[in-house]
Amino acid sequence: LSHRLTSVKDDDGRPLHPWPAAIHDCKAAIRFLKTYAERYRIDPNRIGATGASSGGHLSLLLGLTDTTDGLEGTIPVPMQTGDGAALEAILDTRIHAVYNKSGPTDMLSCHAAPVVTPFMEDLLGPPQSNLEKYRAASPLTYLSPNDPPVMSIHGDLDHVVPVEQARILHAQMNAMKLANDYIELEGQKHIFNKGIGTTYWDSCYAFFDKHLKER
């Protein structure tokens, strides 16, 4: 499973798949997993998401949004079992834990980072005329008491997605008393140094074991 990328351009240099195509694809993937949970031996009530950078952003949106937020999209799920019998699609795309590696959380302030500005404008356009898009694409917009546990890991020298993006998310989650954890890695940039991956994956697996494994 994958999602459409804004880096794919038309002949005039315009993105073929601007916001919100990517989150629509991710939501469709969750609907597929839940619809076919029995076939693939998935517990539909124990689904987590993780990703790095833009993948962290999309994972956060999966965890923090619900069907009332207008991001579900209309991508259909194939509706046949192996023997040709019809299924009823499960429309609920809520997931149950999110591990975010270096993802943007407030798109407007992240736009100010010089390295990420062109990517952000490909995705959402110039902020001056697209403030509602920036708000709608920001995970911070959707914090609520029903959110699943979230964990983030971020390098304090990240010059692509500034570390403040993780700090503000978890400060607001703490203020709302929402379940969250945060690891800030001293001296690490957007791409972690070799060897730090162990810290990332060990903490990721431990987080999902804690929140998704049946006790």
Number of C-alpha atoms within 10 A of each C-alpha: 7 8 15 17 15 21 15 13 14 10 7 6 10 14 17 16 18 19 22 19 17 22 21 20 19 23 26 22 19 23 23 20 21 23 22 21 14 11 11 10 9 14 13 20 12 14 21 23 22 21 17 20 18 16 18 23 24 28 27 29 26 27 26 26 22 19 12 7 10 11 20 22 16 10 12 11 19 12 14 12 11 7 6 8 8 11 13 9 15 14 16 15 23 22 23 21 28 30 29 28 25 28 29 31 27 22 22 21 15 23 21 13 15 12 13 15 17 14 14 21 17 20 23 21 18 17 16 9 10 13 15 12 18 25 16 19 25 21 23 22 15 18 18 14 12 11 21 20 21 27 22 26 23 30 23 17 17 18 16 20 27 23 23 17 19 26 17 14 21 23 13 13 21 13 9 12 12 18 15 19 15 17 16 16 18 10 11 16 19 20 16 16 11 7 8 12 12 10 12 18 11 10 17 20 11 11 20 21 12 12 18 16 10 8 6
